[in-house]
Amino acid sequence: MEALLSVKNLSLGIRRGNKLLSSVEDVSFDIYPGDIVGIVGESGSVKSLTALSIPGLLGDNKEVTGGSILFSAAELPAQDLLALNERGLEGIRGKEISMIFQEPFSSLNPLVKAGAQIAETLTLHNKSARPLVKNTVRDLMRRLELPEPEKLMNAYPNQLSGGMCQRVMIAAALICRPRLLIADEPTTALDQNTQIQILDLMREINRDFGTSILFISHDLSLIKNFCSRVLIMYSGRILEEGSAEEIFEHPAHEYTRGLLGCIPGRAKKGTDLAAIPGKIPSLEEGRPKGCPFHPRCAKVLSACKGEFPPARTLSATHKTHCVLEEKQW
């Protein structure tokens, strides 16, 4: 099966004064039609910046310094998104690739009614749909089980709860039936019941619309229950990737094992949660040579401090950038 999205050797930098600081280095991964792929890592792992580079939303002080992002738009051969100008990207954003952001209140326009914000992308990409926009928006809201569509279409964001605003954002992202949905921490600011509702809604989107999802989170529990494949990211590097079962049942990188040890559970009730010592290096400090996790790793070897470890294949879907063999775990 041909990949819907293929990120190859992507490197990004952030400009601070006269310096261009490395934020993402040599990242590669694929997303296939119907996939739900999770990127997980601590805050500072540069997960969101990696995602923003896909639709070309990096901002003025951030630059692509290498690699390619190949995307297969409907009925067109794969094209490198990094080679497109702004007009070319505008033809893909919203129509083929959409994003859901972490903070719905800051992402929605407080002066525009919810219905108009949902309809905006459709009217930009499909002129012929304008006479039917209201019906299309209403039908999608019903499909997403948004209550009282007529009333909601005429409401402003400040009149809605956080969960309802997030649903409005999801509706706006789906109005053109994109092939890829990027969800950047979409449930972080929501209570647990609303989180479950949003995740269930996104599963239905994946199943009913065939939309592939790139799901970014620092919450391993969410990733485990929602994603089919998982990328473990640290300091702008992919350290491990595999199916959700492989990552959670057979972790192969010491960083992955450390993250899994931090997950609370009934068996750990009454005990102190595990914690990974140290912190992710800042951009100013720079990424350590070799495996970037080695300054915090309890099992560090001299080989970890040389070059970044090449990928070690564990199965057809599971690989890690770690020099530790299974007998050393």
WOZIDA-V606561 format. One record per run of one state. SS is the DSSP state (h for helix, s for strand, l for the rest). FROM is the first residue (numbers start at 1). TO is the last residue. Records with the same first field share a line. If there is no record, write none. Layout:
SS->FROM-TO  FROM-TO
This chain:
l->1-2  17-18  33-35  41-46  55-61  72-78  84-85  91-92  94-96  101-103  108-113  126-126  144-148  154-156  160-161  175-179  185-191  210-211  218-219  227-228  235-236  250-253  262-265  269-293  297-301  306-311  314-318  321-325  329-329
s->3-16  19-32  36-40  62-71  79-80  93-93  97-100  180-184  212-217  229-234  237-243  312-313  319-320
h->47-54  81-83  86-90  104-107  114-125  127-143  149-153  157-159  162-174  192-209  220-226  244-249  254-261  266-268  294-296  302-305  326-328
